[in-house]
């Protein structure tokens, strides 16, 4: 007898991912029709890069702090 739980979950996942991909492509296509000025685009890109670097730094500090708290040896040979 077939177990229906994986079949239902996989079908649900495919439907949800398909709908999300459709709307993501549609949104990007609609955004491409708009004209943005270069200054706003560069400013937004700079903000995103800064946020990414801050988040990366926070994750690294959290990881090394947790490793040190757990007593892991992080020294290089």
Secondary structure, 3 states (H helix, E strand, C coil): CCCHHHHHHHHHHHHHHHHHHHHHHHHHHHHHHCCCCHHHHHHHHHHHHHHHHHHHHHHHHHHHHHHHHCCCCCCCC
